[in-house]
Amino acid sequence: MAKKPAAARVDGAADIPPVRLLYGEEDYLLEEALRAQVDAALGGADRTLNLDVLNGGETDAREIVDRASSFPMTGERRVVVVREADRLAAGDLELLAAYCESPSPSTCLVLVGTKPDMRRKPFAALRRKNMATEYARVWEERLPAWIGAHARARGLAMAPEAARLLVATAGSSLREIAGEIEKIALYIGARSEITPADVAAVVGMSKEYSPFALQEAIGRRDAARALAILEELLNAGSALPLIVATLTNYFCALLKLHDLRRRGTPPQEEAARARVHPMFLAEYRQALPHHTAEECERALLLLAEADRDSKSGSAGPREVMEALTLRLCGAEREAVARSAGEQ
């Protein structure tokens, strides 16, 4: 049976505030919050009569205050939404601030903007009263965690590897990612767990050229294969931070597995304690002989350096990643060994 999407959560939905400010650069989260706020405020009331949507760049505060001061036509509450509220002129903001000091109790006025000046009224006062919520951009390294939470809200469990693969294939737009999750939910039917194979099947990325294929090749110290996969990933537009994050998680898990074995942890407990999906535990175990604990620690340092170098602009992303991949595969160590043998 298909899973039902959960309604977006609205802080304070049980006690609808008369004025609320929703702002930030993450438009998908902001729009979800706005929709939930309107739903919570109006319930089943007639929206044709009780919902006004204005634009701060096309109207003035007098009209906003006039709409907000009007009584509901039906039901108990009316909602006035002002989009681009951060485009209101200084004089309009002063008038709007005066209304916010004594708002109509039967109206929910929702101000929406991208970058309102939080030093000015009424924005500063609304934040001080905890009536303002920011929806900041979700950076790429945090996208897998957001995807996992988004899936859980819809009654789905998504393996971390699947979440990272979705980022690699769908990009960083939350709107597109959410759309892909809905498609995957339809694809898996009655199942509740989303695997990397499901993501690959729906989004269309070849499992042969994914961040996980790259980590597997590095795990085997197959430098030629790893470089070929890296080339495909970069040509497809995969973001360097995502690749670095995937490999960092990989070597953290390998290091944890080394520690668990040193402590004599039962094999059946390794997956849970190392936070590795049981489906991929065999791959991690096969990589352990190729990467000692000390080498895993060095790999994490190399990954941190690569992340720093890519952000500083001291070298191009391709150059940084090719050098990193060779070092993680132990190419330098093998070259030194060959040189010593020849001598």
Order of alpha helices (4+ residues) and beta strands (2+ residues): beta-alpha-alpha-beta-alpha-beta-alpha-beta-alpha-beta-alpha-beta-alpha-alpha-beta-alpha-alpha-alpha-alpha-alpha-alpha-alpha-alpha-alpha
